[in-house]
Each structure stands twice: as C-alpha cells, then as structure tokens.
Amino acid sequence: MGKREQRRGRRAGEIRNRRLVRALPGLIIAVGLGLDLITPPAFTPVPLFAAAPLIAAPFFSQIGTIRVGAAALLSLVGLRFYGGTLFNAVPSIELLTVLTVSVLAVFINGVVRRSNEQLASARVIAETAMRAVLPKPPDRIGGLQVAARYEAAQADEFVGGDLFSVTDTPYGVRLVVGDVRGKGLDAVEAVAVIVGAFREAAEQERSLEGVAQRLERALARESSRRGGLDEAEGFITAALAEIPPGATVVRIVNRGHPEPLLMYLDGALDVLQPELPALPLGMDLGVWPDRADEWALPAGSTLLLYTDGLSEARNAEGVFYDPAERLRGRIFPGPEELLSALTDDVRLHTGGVTTDDMALLAVVRPAEGQPDRRTTVKIVGLEGGAG
C-alpha cells in the first residue's frame, strides 16, 4: 500500500470514528426506548437516558449537548405518559435525575470548550513564537543548498524546544541543530537564547569551538538571570557545523547530540561520530575544551542534522527508527525531497503517532550542474502533512 493510500485510510478511519461518536448518544436513547417497551415494568432505562448527554458533553457543541439532554428527557416523559405513570412519585424522581444530569452535562461541555480554546490559543502563541525564532533560511547560503523543517509531534501538543539556525559568516557557513529539554513557551524562550547567541557568535568567533563556548556562556547568563534553570530545561544537546568557504570539508562540534549523517552521490552513507564524546551544553559539570572533528564533504554530498524526535521515534513494537539504516543506499534529487521522504517514512514507521517534535536540517554541496532548490521551513502538526 502506498503512502497516499495509507493517509487516505487514516482519514477514513478518523471520519468513521467521528460519525460513531456523533451517533452514540442517539443510539443509547433508542436502546433505552426499546428496552423499556420490551422489558417488565420493574426495569428502568434511566441510566441510559442519563448517560446520553454525558457522552455528548465532551464531543458536541453546547447546543448539541442541550438537544441530547432534551431528547433524553422527552423520551422518558413519552414513555411514562404512554404507561400512564407520568405523575407518580418514581417517574417524577426519574425525570428529575435525567434533568439534573443533563444540566451537569451542559456545564461539563462548557468546561471542555474553554479548555480546548485555551489549549488552541497557547499552541498558536507557541507556534507563532517558534516561527519568529526559527525564520526561513535563505534559499541558498554560501553556494550550499539548504532545506529545514520543524515538525510538531501532535496536533494537541505544545511546540517543543527543537532548534536550528544557518548563517553565512566570514569563516564559512555555520549551522546548529539542538534540542532544549522542555516544552511550551519556556522552551521557546530557551531556543531564542541559544539561536540569538549562535547568530552573534558565528559572526565573531574565529573557531567553531569558540562558538560552542559562547553558547555555554549564554546559557550560564540566562540561568543566572532566571535564578537557575529547572532540571527539565537546564541543558541542551546540540551539533554545530562549519563548512569553510571554498573548502570540501565539514567541521562538527557535537555536544551530546544525535550524530549527523553524511550522504554521498552513490547512496553511501557515513555516521559522523565524534572522536571524543562531549556533554550537552549547560550541564555545569566542569569545563572541558571543545574539539571539532573534520570530515570530507565532496561535491553532491548531503549533510543531515536532526534531533532525537527522529531517532527515538518508535513503532508499535517499541523499535526505534534508524535514519542511517533507512537512508543508506537511497538517492534524492535535493535536500527538500530528502526531508519530505524522511518525514513520510517516520510516520509510516510509527503509524502516525509520535511523542516528540523533530527538527531537520539538510545541507547539500551541489555537484556541477545540479539545479538550485528552494528552501522551505515548515512547522506542522501530525494532521498537517509533511508538505
């Protein structure tokens, strides 16, 4: 089955589920009516009539919930009128019970709607802030082709703390991909600190190691300003890269981040593991000198940096997604096609359910005659598609 057919199948399943939820309160009322007519008088359908508006409350509009409650109440009135017991004591208590539960359901509906509105508002704010912090890179930087993408894990999750930035400097094209430990607006604030410090340091520091140290100092200042970052947001994994002007090499400082991948024109792939592992930024467990590792970057090769939302995506059996294994032997016409294929493949692996955001950054050193590619930066939720 193709990817398009699988997406259509998921949409069809979601539509069927929504229709079932919409029909369930009516079905419960119908079952209550039928059971009351075919069972002895001692049987009462009141629990079913009371359940219908409660089921409708989280999923229906306020008017819809009121209508379900009214339908349940009128159904019970009709049954008791038909049986000639409408004005007896027990039916009166039954009617009062259904009325009380219906009013409670309307109240619950209001609480759910307000919570959903607040959640949607907070998400819009977080995504807007993330778009401002992670603007679209230039279409072409220092002769390199670039594609970047930020994917939010779930439609109802706050944007997390993944980040990327690319800048052309006197020392070459410098870039960073990182992951703040945290979510929501606090994580976006930490992202803003790191991205701002990186852009400044990338222009001023002669070495990539110096850029990493500037990021450390920026985190220390932020921690001091805020009275200490909490444990969830106190450190950042990051991979910093530098491609000097006119050079055919890439230098990388890896601070506890997933290893970048280097893909070649013939489909071969290397995992760029640092010679000496280093701690994430902001760990505050001592000071060690950073050391940049260097690899050849031949024409037509692609450097892929990503956050652990990609490498820690799991399928139903708990198996992690392995980007190196999935990409080895595959050839893509450009960086944007690579990222689109990658995000689609992750969703197939996870069945469309991911628990962490992911940032992806692909940089191509084009071969002679290779056409230009436009850069796109997208912040999309699970329902938004890979684009």
DRENTIVO-757909 format. One line per 8 residues: for each residue y negated, z, x negated of N, C-alpha, C. Coordinates in steps of 0.1 Angstrom, whole numbers, plus 5000, padded with zeros to 4 digits. Atoms other than C-alpha are relative to their C-alpha. Last residue first. Example, Ala and Ser with C-alpha at 12.3 -4.5 7.8 and 13.67 -1.06 7.14 Angstrom:
5011/5000/5009/5011/5071/4863/4989/5008/5008 ~ 5012/5000/4991/5045/5078/4877/4988/5000/4991 .
// end
This chain:
5011/5010/5001/4809/5027/4958/5004/4988/4992 ~ 5004/5001/5014/4833/5055/4952/4989/4990/4998 ~ 4994/5011/5007/4835/5064/4988/4995/5000/4986 ~ 5009/5010/5003/4811/5086/5008/5006/4988/4992 ~ 5000/5010/4989/4837/5107/5025/4991/4988/4997 ~ 4987/5006/4999/4845/5127/4993/5000/4989/5011 ~ 4989/4991/4996/4809/5133/4986/5013/4993/5002 ~ 4993/5003/4988/4786/5110/4966/5010/5011/5003 .
4995/4987/4997/4760/5114/4939/5006/4999/5014 ~ 4997/4997/4986/4757/5079/4925/5004/5015/5001 ~ 4997/4986/5000/4742/5066/4893/5001/5004/5014 ~ 5002/4993/4988/4743/5029/4888/5004/5014/4999 ~ 4995/4986/4999/4738/5010/4856/4998/5005/5014 ~ 5010/4990/4995/4735/4972/4857/5007/5014/5001 ~ 4996/4993/4988/4758/4952/4835/4989/5009/5004 ~ 5006/4987/4997/4748/4926/4809/5006/5006/5013 .
5011/5000/4991/4773/4898/4801/4994/5014/5002 ~ 4996/4992/4989/4796/4899/4770/4987/5002/5009 ~ 4998/5008/4988/4786/4870/4748/5004/5008/5012 ~ 5009/5012/4999/4792/4889/4716/5003/4992/5012 ~ 4996/5011/5009/4810/4921/4723/4991/4989/5001 ~ 4996/5013/4995/4792/4949/4741/5004/4991/4988 ~ 5007/5008/5010/4791/4985/4728/5005/4985/5002 ~ 4993/5011/5006/4801/5001/4761/4991/4994/4989 .
5009/5007/5009/4791/5036/4773/5007/4989/4993 ~ 4994/5010/5008/4808/5053/4802/4990/4991/4993 ~ 5010/5008/5007/4796/5085/4817/5008/4991/4991 ~ 4994/5011/5008/4815/5104/4844/4989/4992/4993 ~ 5010/5009/5005/4805/5137/4861/5007/4990/4990 ~ 4997/5006/5013/4831/5155/4883/4988/4991/4996 ~ 5008/5012/5002/4829/5180/4911/5003/4994/4986 ~ 5010/4998/5010/4858/5204/4916/4992/4987/4999 .
5006/4987/4999/4883/5210/4944/4988/5002/4990 ~ 5003/4995/5013/4896/5175/4951/4992/5013/5002 ~ 5005/4986/5000/4914/5163/4982/4998/5005/4986 ~ 5013/4999/4994/4917/5125/4987/4995/5014/5001 ~ 4999/5002/4985/4955/5124/4982/4986/5002/5007 ~ 5002/4987/4993/4950/5139/4947/5002/4999/5015 ~ 4992/4989/5006/4964/5110/4928/5000/5013/5008 ~ 4986/5003/4997/4950/5083/4951/5009/5011/4995 .
4998/4997/4985/4916/5100/4949/5014/4997/5004 ~ 5000/4985/4998/4918/5101/4911/5003/5003/5014 ~ 4987/4996/5004/4926/5063/4911/5002/5015/5001 ~ 4990/5004/4990/4896/5055/4932/5014/5005/4996 ~ 5002/4991/4989/4874/5075/4908/5010/4997/5012 ~ 4996/4986/5004/4888/5057/4878/4999/5009/5012 ~ 4985/4999/5000/4886/5022/4893/5005/5014/4997 ~ 4996/5002/4986/4849/5027/4902/5016/5001/5000 .
5002/4988/4993/4842/5042/4867/5005/4999/5015 ~ 4992/4989/5005/4858/5013/4849/4999/5013/5008 ~ 4986/5003/4995/4842/4987/4870/5009/5011/4996 ~ 5001/4996/4986/4808/5003/4862/5014/4997/5006 ~ 4999/4985/4997/4816/5003/4825/5000/5004/5014 ~ 5012/4992/5003/4824/4966/4823/5001/5014/5003 ~ 5011/5009/5004/4851/4939/4826/4987/5007/4996 ~ 5010/5001/4990/4879/4965/4825/4988/4991/4996 .
5012/5006/5005/4911/4965/4805/4991/4998/5012 ~ 5008/5006/4990/4941/4988/4811/4987/4995/4994 ~ 4994/5013/4997/4967/4996/4784/4992/4992/5011 ~ 4994/5007/5011/4959/5033/4784/5006/4987/5004 ~ 5008/5011/5005/4938/5042/4814/5005/4992/4988 ~ 5002/5010/4989/4963/5063/4834/4992/4988/4995 ~ 4988/5007/4996/4977/5081/4803/4997/4989/5010 ~ 4995/5008/5011/4943/5089/4789/5012/4992/5004 .
5007/5012/5001/4930/5100/4823/5004/4991/4989 ~ 5001/5002/5014/4958/5125/4829/4992/4987/4998 ~ 5003/5014/5003/4955/5139/4864/4998/4998/4985 ~ 5014/5004/5004/4971/5173/4866/4999/4985/4998 ~ 5001/5008/5013/5004/5178/4884/4986/4996/4998 ~ 5007/4992/5010/5003/5205/4911/4999/4994/4987 ~ 4990/4993/5008/5029/5189/4933/4994/5009/4989 ~ 4994/4990/4992/5003/5179/4959/5011/5008/4993 .
4994/5005/4988/4982/5162/4932/5008/5011/5008 ~ 4985/4999/4999/4959/5178/4908/5005/4994/5013 ~ 4997/5004/4986/4924/5171/4895/5015/5000/5001 ~ 4993/4989/4994/4920/5190/4862/5003/4997/5015 ~ 4987/4997/5007/4913/5160/4840/5007/5012/5007 ~ 4991/5011/5001/4886/5146/4864/5014/5004/4994 ~ 4997/5004/4987/4868/5177/4875/5010/4988/5001 ~ 4987/4996/4996/4871/5187/4839/5004/4998/5014 .
4999/4986/4998/4840/5167/4830/5014/5004/5005 ~ 4998/4995/4986/4839/5132/4817/5001/5015/4999 ~ 5001/4986/5000/4830/5111/4786/5001/5005/5015 ~ 5000/4994/4987/4842/5075/4782/4999/5015/4998 ~ 4999/4986/5002/4833/5054/4751/4999/5007/5014 ~ 5006/4991/4990/4841/5018/4756/5002/5014/4997 ~ 4994/4987/4996/4849/4992/4730/4992/5008/5009 ~ 4992/5001/4989/4837/4956/4730/5007/5013/5004 .
5006/5008/4989/4823/4956/4695/5011/4999/5011 ~ 5001/5015/5002/4839/4983/4673/4994/4994/5013 ~ 5003/5005/4986/4831/5020/4676/4998/4985/4999 ~ 5005/5014/4999/4846/5037/4646/4998/4996/5014 ~ 4990/5010/4997/4849/5075/4648/4994/4986/5000 ~ 5004/5014/5000/4829/5104/4634/5012/4991/5002 ~ 4990/5008/5005/4832/5142/4639/4996/4985/5003 ~ 4998/5013/4992/4801/5162/4641/5011/4993/4994 .
4996/5011/5008/4802/5198/4628/5003/4988/5008 ~ 4994/5011/4993/4785/5228/4643/5003/4989/4990 ~ 5007/5013/5001/4779/5258/4622/5007/4989/5007 ~ 4992/5009/5009/4794/5290/4636/4992/4987/4999 ~ 5007/5013/5003/4773/5318/4652/5009/4993/4990 ~ 5001/5002/5014/4790/5348/4670/4994/4986/4997 ~ 4989/4993/5007/4804/5355/4704/4999/4998/4985 ~ 5006/4988/5007/4773/5345/4724/5011/5009/4994 .
4990/4990/4999/4793/5321/4747/4995/5013/4993 ~ 5004/4988/4993/4761/5301/4754/5011/5011/5000 ~ 5014/4995/5002/4775/5267/4745/4998/5013/5008 ~ 5010/5006/4991/4813/5263/4746/4986/5006/4996 ~ 5002/4993/4987/4834/5274/4716/4989/4993/5008 ~ 5012/4991/4999/4844/5250/4689/4999/5006/5014 ~ 5004/4996/4987/4877/5233/4679/4988/5009/5000 ~ 5000/4985/4999/4878/5219/4643/4995/5003/5014 .
4992/4995/5011/4889/5183/4638/5000/5015/5000 ~ 5007/4995/5012/4876/5173/4672/5009/5006/4989 ~ 4999/4986/5002/4899/5153/4694/4992/5005/4988 ~ 5009/4996/5011/4887/5118/4704/5001/5016/4999 ~ 5006/4987/4995/4916/5106/4725/4993/5006/4988 ~ 4999/4988/5008/4922/5070/4715/4994/5012/5007 ~ 5008/4989/4996/4930/5040/4737/5002/5011/4990 ~ 4997/4988/5008/4944/5005/4732/4990/5011/5003 .
4994/4991/4992/4937/4980/4760/5005/5013/4993 ~ 4986/5004/4998/4930/4951/4737/5008/5009/5009 ~ 4999/5013/4993/4892/4954/4740/5014/4996/5003 ~ 5003/5012/5008/4893/4991/4730/5003/4987/5008 ~ 4991/5011/4995/4890/5024/4749/4995/4987/4993 ~ 5006/5012/5005/4876/5056/4733/5010/4988/5003 ~ 4991/5011/5002/4882/5087/4753/4993/4988/4994 ~ 5003/5014/4996/4862/5119/4752/5011/4990/4997 .
5002/5010/5011/4880/5152/4747/4996/4987/5006 ~ 4989/5009/5001/4875/5178/4775/4997/4988/4990 ~ 5000/5009/4989/4847/5202/4765/5012/4991/4999 ~ 4991/4996/4990/4848/5233/4743/5002/4991/5012 ~ 5001/4985/4998/4817/5224/4724/5008/5004/5012 ~ 4993/4995/4988/4824/5189/4711/5000/5015/5001 ~ 4998/4985/5001/4800/5174/4687/5005/5005/5013 ~ 4999/4991/4989/4805/5136/4685/5001/5015/4996 .
4998/4987/5004/4795/5108/4662/5000/5009/5012 ~ 5005/4990/4990/4800/5072/4672/5003/5014/4994 ~ 4993/4987/4999/4804/5044/4647/4994/5008/5011 ~ 4988/5002/4992/4795/5007/4645/5009/5013/5001 ~ 4987/4995/5006/4760/5012/4634/5011/4997/5009 ~ 4994/5010/5008/4729/4991/4643/5014/5004/4994 ~ 5005/5014/4998/4710/5021/4656/5007/4991/4990 ~ 5012/5004/5008/4731/5053/4653/4997/4986/5002 .
4997/5013/5005/4755/5061/4682/4988/4995/4993 ~ 5011/5008/5006/4753/5098/4689/5005/4987/4995 ~ 4996/5011/5007/4775/5120/4712/4987/4993/4994 ~ 5012/5007/5004/4773/5155/4726/5004/4988/4991 ~ 4997/5010/5010/4803/5169/4745/4987/4992/4997 ~ 5008/5012/5002/4795/5201/4765/5006/4991/4989 ~ 4993/5009/5009/4811/5232/4779/4992/4987/5000 ~ 4999/5014/4996/4785/5255/4793/5009/4993/4990 .
4996/5009/5011/4784/5293/4792/5001/4986/5006 ~ 5005/4996/5013/4769/5322/4812/5003/4991/4988 ~ 5009/5010/5005/4771/5308/4846/4995/5002/4986 ~ 4996/5013/4995/4801/5326/4860/4992/4989/4995 ~ 4988/5005/5007/4796/5357/4839/5004/4986/5004 ~ 4987/4994/4996/4761/5362/4850/5012/4993/4994 ~ 4993/5009/4990/4731/5350/4830/5013/5007/5004 ~ 4986/5002/5003/4711/5378/4813/5007/4992/5011 .
4993/4987/5001/4678/5392/4824/5015/4999/4997 ~ 4994/4996/4987/4666/5359/4838/5007/5014/4999 ~ 5010/5001/4989/4642/5352/4810/5005/5006/5013 ~ 5010/4989/5002/4666/5365/4783/4990/5000/5012 ~ 4993/4988/4997/4694/5342/4796/4990/5012/4999 ~ 4998/4999/4986/4670/5313/4797/5007/5013/5004 ~ 5013/4997/4994/4659/5319/4761/5001/5002/5015 ~ 5004/4986/5003/4695/5321/4750/4987/5004/5006 .
4992/4992/4992/4704/5289/4768/4997/5015/4998 ~ 5006/5002/4987/4675/5271/4751/5008/5009/5010 ~ 5012/4992/5000/4686/5285/4717/4994/4999/5014 ~ 4997/4985/5001/4721/5272/4722/4988/5008/5002 ~ 4994/4996/4987/4708/5238/4733/5004/5014/5001 ~ 5011/4999/4992/4687/5236/4701/5004/5004/5015 ~ 5006/4987/5003/4718/5243/4681/4988/5003/5009 ~ 4991/4990/4994/4736/5214/4697/4994/5014/4998 .
5002/5001/4985/4706/5191/4689/5009/5011/5007 ~ 5013/4993/4997/4707/5203/4653/4997/5000/5015 ~ 4997/4986/5001/4744/5193/4651/4987/5008/5003 ~ 4994/4996/4987/4734/5159/4663/5004/5014/5000 ~ 4986/5001/4999/4711/5155/4633/5005/5004/5014 ~ 4995/5011/5008/4675/5146/4628/5015/4999/5001 ~ 4990/4995/5010/4663/5168/4657/5006/4988/4992 ~ 5006/4993/5011/4631/5157/4675/5010/5003/4989 .
5011/5007/5006/4640/5131/4701/4995/5006/4987 ~ 4995/5013/5004/4674/5145/4710/4989/4991/4993 ~ 4993/4999/5013/4659/5180/4710/5005/4986/4995 ~ 5009/4996/5010/4635/5172/4739/5006/5000/4986 ~ 5010/5011/5002/4659/5153/4760/4990/5003/4989 ~ 4994/5011/5007/4686/5180/4754/4990/4988/4997 ~ 5000/4996/5014/4663/5209/4763/5007/4988/4992 ~ 5013/5000/5006/4655/5193/4796/5000/5003/4985 .
5004/5014/5001/4691/5185/4803/4986/4999/4994 ~ 4993/5007/5010/4702/5220/4795/4995/4986/4998 ~ 5003/4994/5013/4675/5238/4815/5007/4992/4989 ~ 5013/5005/5003/4679/5214/4845/4996/5006/4986 ~ 5000/5014/5004/4716/5220/4845/4987/4995/4996 ~ 4994/4999/5014/4711/5258/4846/5001/4985/4995 ~ 5011/4995/5009/4688/5253/4876/5005/5000/4986 ~ 5010/5011/5002/4714/5231/4893/4989/5004/4991 .
4994/5009/5010/4740/5258/4887/4991/4989/4997 ~ 5000/4993/5013/4718/5284/4904/5005/4990/4989 ~ 5013/5001/5006/4713/5259/4933/4998/5007/4986 ~ 5012/4998/4992/4749/5256/4941/4987/4999/4992 ~ 5003/5010/4989/4779/5260/4918/4987/5003/5007 ~ 5007/4995/4988/4789/5278/4886/4998/4989/5009 ~ 4991/4992/4992/4802/5274/4850/4993/5006/5012 ~ 5004/4987/4999/4780/5246/4838/5010/5008/5008 .
4995/4994/4988/4798/5214/4828/4996/5015/5000 ~ 4997/4986/5001/4785/5190/4802/5004/5005/5014 ~ 4993/4997/4987/4781/5154/4793/5004/5014/4999 ~ 4992/4988/4998/4756/5145/4766/5006/5000/5013 ~ 4996/4997/4987/4741/5114/4751/5007/5013/5001 ~ 4994/4987/4999/4722/5101/4721/5003/5004/5015 ~ 4998/4996/4986/4714/5065/4714/5008/5013/5000 ~ 4990/5007/4993/4701/5062/4678/5001/5005/5015 .
4987/4998/5007/4682/5084/4654/5012/4993/5007 ~ 5001/5006/5013/4647/5072/4665/5013/5001/4992 ~ 5008/4992/5009/4659/5081/4701/4998/4992/4986 ~ 5002/5008/5012/4673/5063/4731/4990/5007/4991 ~ 5013/5003/5004/4684/5088/4758/5000/4992/4987 ~ 5000/5010/5011/4714/5095/4779/4986/4997/4996 ~ 5013/5005/5004/4720/5125/4801/5002/4990/4988 ~ 5000/5011/5010/4749/5140/4819/4986/4996/4997 .
5012/5006/5004/4756/5171/4840/5003/4989/4990 ~ 4997/5010/5010/4782/5190/4860/4987/4992/4997 ~ 5008/4999/5012/4769/5222/4876/5004/4989/4990 ~ 4997/4991/5011/4781/5219/4912/4991/4998/4988 ~ 5000/5007/5013/4768/5203/4943/5002/5010/4989 ~ 5012/5001/5008/4776/5226/4972/5002/4991/4988 ~ 5002/4991/5012/4808/5219/4991/4986/4998/4994 ~ 5006/4987/4996/4811/5207/5027/4999/5009/4988 .
5012/5002/4992/4816/5169/5019/4993/5014/5004 ~ 4997/5000/4985/4840/5179/4992/4987/4998/5007 ~ 4986/4999/4996/4842/5173/4954/5003/4998/5015 ~ 4997/4986/4995/4808/5160/4946/5014/5000/5006 ~ 4993/5000/4987/4809/5128/4925/5002/5015/5004 ~ 4997/4986/4997/4784/5122/4897/5006/5000/5014 ~ 4997/4997/4986/4784/5087/4882/5003/5015/5001 ~ 4999/4986/4998/4771/5070/4851/5003/5003/5014 .
4998/4997/4986/4773/5035/4837/5003/5015/5002 ~ 4997/4986/4996/4759/5024/4804/5002/5000/5015 ~ 4998/5000/4985/4758/4991/4785/5004/5014/5004 ~ 4987/4995/4994/4746/4995/4749/4999/4999/5015 ~ 4990/5010/5001/4718/4975/4731/5014/5004/5006 ~ 4997/5002/5014/4697/5006/4726/5011/4989/4998 ~ 5006/4991/5010/4700/5015/4762/5004/4997/4986 ~ 4994/5003/5013/4707/4990/4790/4992/5009/4990 .
4989/5009/4999/4702/4996/4827/5007/4997/4987 ~ 5003/5014/5001/4681/5027/4821/5012/4991/5000 ~ 5003/5004/5013/4696/5060/4832/4995/4985/5000 ~ 4993/5012/5004/4693/5070/4868/4996/4996/4986 ~ 5005/5013/4995/4679/5105/4872/5009/4988/4994 ~ 4992/5010/5006/4700/5136/4867/4995/4986/5005 ~ 4996/4995/5013/4676/5165/4874/5008/4989/4992 ~ 5012/4999/5008/4659/5148/4903/5003/5004/4986 .
5005/5014/5002/4692/5136/4918/4988/5001/4991 ~ 4991/5006/5010/4706/5172/4913/4995/4985/4997 ~ 5003/4994/5013/4676/5187/4931/5008/4993/4989 ~ 5013/5005/5004/4681/5163/4960/4996/5005/4987 ~ 4998/5014/5004/4718/5171/4961/4987/4994/4995 ~ 4993/5001/5013/4711/5208/4961/5002/4986/4995 ~ 5009/4995/5011/4685/5205/4988/5006/5000/4987 ~ 5011/5011/5002/4707/5183/5010/4991/5005/4988 .
4994/5011/5007/4736/5208/5005/4990/4989/4997 ~ 4998/4995/5014/4715/5238/5015/5006/4989/4991 ~ 5013/4999/5006/4703/5220/5046/5001/5003/4985 ~ 5004/5013/5002/4739/5210/5056/4986/5000/4992 ~ 4991/5005/5010/4751/5246/5051/4995/4985/4997 ~ 5005/4994/5013/4721/5259/5071/5008/4995/4988 ~ 5013/5005/5003/4728/5235/5099/4995/5005/4987 ~ 4999/5014/5004/4765/5243/5099/4987/4994/4996 .
4994/4999/5013/4758/5280/5101/5002/4986/4994 ~ 5010/4996/5009/4734/5274/5130/5005/5001/4985 ~ 5010/5011/5002/4760/5254/5148/4989/5004/4990 ~ 4994/5010/5009/4787/5280/5142/4990/4989/4998 ~ 4999/4995/5014/4765/5308/5155/5006/4989/4991 ~ 5014/4999/5006/4755/5288/5186/5001/5005/4986 ~ 5005/5014/5003/4791/5279/5194/4987/5000/4993 ~ 4993/5004/5012/4801/5316/5191/4996/4986/4996 .
5006/4992/5011/4775/5325/5217/5006/4996/4987 ~ 5013/5007/5002/4788/5297/5240/4992/5007/4989 ~ 4998/5013/5007/4823/5310/5235/4987/4993/4998 ~ 4997/4997/5014/4812/5346/5244/5002/4987/4992 ~ 5013/4996/5005/4797/5333/5277/5002/5003/4985 ~ 5008/5013/5001/4830/5315/5284/4987/5003/4994 ~ 4995/5007/5011/4850/5347/5276/4992/4987/4998 ~ 5004/4993/5011/4829/5367/5301/5004/4992/4987 .
5015/5001/5001/4833/5341/5328/4995/5007/4987 ~ 5002/5014/5005/4871/5339/5322/4985/4998/4998 ~ 4995/5001/5013/4874/5377/5325/4997/4986/4994 ~ 5009/4994/5009/4851/5379/5355/5004/4999/4986 ~ 5012/5009/5001/4872/5353/5373/4990/5007/4991 ~ 4997/5012/5008/4904/5373/5365/4988/4991/4998 ~ 5000/4996/5014/4888/5405/5377/5003/4988/4991 ~ 5014/4998/5004/4879/5388/5410/4999/5004/4985 .
5007/5013/5003/4914/5374/5413/4986/5002/4995 ~ 4994/5005/5012/4928/5410/5410/4994/4986/4996 ~ 5005/4993/5012/4905/5425/5436/5005/4994/4987 ~ 4992/4988/5003/4910/5400/5464/4995/5006/4986 ~ 5008/4988/4999/4882/5376/5473/5008/5013/4999 ~ 5013/5001/5008/4898/5344/5461/4993/5013/5000 ~ 5002/4987/5006/4933/5353/5474/4987/5001/4993 ~ 5005/4990/4991/4938/5325/5499/4998/5014/4995 .
4990/4990/4997/4961/5305/5476/4995/5011/5010 ~ 4989/5007/4994/4938/5274/5477/5011/5010/5004 ~ 5004/5004/4986/4908/5296/5471/5012/4994/5007 ~ 5000/4988/4992/4926/5313/5441/4995/4997/5015 ~ 4986/4995/4998/4935/5280/5426/5000/5012/5009 ~ 4993/5009/4991/4900/5265/5432/5014/5005/5002 ~ 5005/4998/4987/4883/5295/5416/5008/4991/5010 ~ 4994/4987/4995/4906/5293/5386/4995/5003/5014 .
4985/5002/4998/4898/5256/5381/5006/5013/5006 ~ 4998/5007/4988/4861/5263/5386/5014/4998/5003 ~ 5004/4991/4989/4861/5289/5358/5002/4994/5014 ~ 4990/4990/4999/4880/5266/5334/4997/5010/5012 ~ 4988/5006/4995/4857/5237/5342/5011/5010/5001 ~ 5002/5002/4985/4826/5259/5338/5013/4994/5006 ~ 5000/4987/4993/4838/5271/5304/4999/4999/5015 ~ 4986/4996/5001/4846/5235/5293/5001/5014/5007 .
4993/5008/4990/4811/5224/5305/5015/5004/5000 ~ 5003/4995/4986/4794/5252/5287/5008/4993/5010 ~ 4994/4987/4998/4812/5243/5255/4998/5006/5013 ~ 4986/5003/4998/4802/5206/5259/5008/5013/5002 ~ 4998/5005/4986/4766/5216/5265/5015/4998/5002 ~ 5003/4989/4991/4766/5237/5233/5003/4996/5014 ~ 5014/4996/4999/4782/5209/5213/4999/5012/5010 ~ 5008/5007/4990/4820/5210/5208/4985/5003/4998 .
5000/5015/5001/4840/5218/5177/4991/4993/5009 ~ 5003/5004/5014/4837/5256/5170/4998/4985/4999 ~ 5012/4994/5006/4833/5266/5207/4997/4995/4986 ~ 5011/5010/5000/4859/5242/5223/4988/5005/4991 ~ 4996/5012/5009/4889/5264/5213/4988/4990/4999 ~ 5000/4995/5014/4871/5295/5228/5004/4989/4990 ~ 5014/5000/5006/4862/5275/5259/5000/5005/4986 ~ 5006/5014/5001/4899/5266/5265/4986/5001/4995 .
4999/5006/5014/4914/5300/5256/4993/4987/4999 ~ 5009/4993/5010/4901/5318/5287/5000/4993/4986 ~ 5014/5003/4996/4917/5293/5311/4990/5006/4990 ~ 5002/5014/5003/4950/5296/5292/4985/4996/5003 ~ 5001/5002/5015/4949/5334/5292/4997/4986/4996 ~ 5013/4996/5005/4940/5333/5330/5000/4999/4985 ~ 5004/5009/5011/4971/5313/5339/4987/5004/4993 ~ 5015/5003/5000/4986/5342/5359/4997/4991/4988 .
5005/5006/5012/5023/5346/5369/4985/4997/5001 ~ 5002/4990/5010/5031/5371/5396/4995/4994/4987 ~ 5014/4994/4999/5025/5344/5422/4998/5011/4989 ~ 5002/4990/4990/5057/5326/5411/4986/5006/4999 ~ 4994/4988/5003/5054/5294/5390/4997/5011/5011 ~ 4985/5001/5000/5049/5258/5400/5007/5013/4997 ~ 4995/5006/4988/5012/5258/5410/5016/5001/5001 ~ 5003/4991/4988/5001/5283/5384/5006/4995/5013 .
4991/4988/5000/5019/5263/5357/4997/5010/5012 ~ 4986/5003/4997/5002/5231/5366/5009/5012/5001 ~ 4999/5004/4986/4967/5245/5367/5014/4997/5004 ~ 5002/4988/4992/4971/5262/5334/5001/4997/5015 ~ 4987/4992/5001/4986/5231/5318/4999/5012/5008 ~ 4991/5007/4992/4955/5211/5330/5014/5007/5000 ~ 5003/4997/4987/4932/5238/5315/5010/4993/5010 ~ 4997/4986/4997/4950/5236/5282/4997/5003/5015 .
4985/4999/4998/4949/5198/5283/5004/5014/5003 ~ 4997/5006/4987/4911/5198/5289/5015/5001/5002 ~ 5004/4991/4989/4906/5222/5260/5004/4995/5013 ~ 4992/4988/4999/4928/5200/5237/4995/5010/5011 ~ 4992/5000/4987/4912/5166/5244/5007/5013/5002 ~ 5009/5002/4988/4883/5169/5219/5008/5001/5013 ~ 5008/4988/4999/4906/5184/5192/4991/4999/5013 ~ 4991/4989/4996/4931/5156/5197/4992/5013/5003 .
4997/5003/4986/4904/5129/5195/5009/5011/5006 ~ 5012/4997/4992/4891/5144/5163/5003/4998/5015 ~ 5002/4985/5000/4926/5145/5148/4988/5004/5008 ~ 4990/4995/4991/4932/5108/5158/4999/5015/5001 ~ 5004/5003/4986/4899/5098/5142/5010/5006/5010 ~ 5012/4991/4996/4908/5117/5110/4996/4997/5014 ~ 4995/4987/4998/4942/5099/5109/4989/5010/5004 ~ 4993/5000/4987/4926/5065/5114/5006/5014/5003 .
5010/5000/4990/4901/5073/5085/5007/5000/5014 ~ 5006/4987/5000/4930/5083/5062/4990/5001/5012 ~ 4991/4991/4994/4949/5051/5071/4995/5014/5001 ~ 5000/5002/4985/4918/5030/5065/5010/5009/5007 ~ 5013/4994/4994/4914/5046/5031/5000/4998/5015 ~ 4999/4985/5000/4951/5039/5023/4987/5007/5006 ~ 4992/4996/4989/4947/5003/5034/5002/5015/5001 ~ 5008/5002/4988/4917/4998/5011/5009/5005/5012 .
5010/4989/4999/4936/5014/4982/4993/4999/5013 ~ 5012/5001/5008/4966/4990/4986/4990/5012/5003 ~ 5012/5000/4992/5000/5000/5000/4988/5000/4991 .
// end
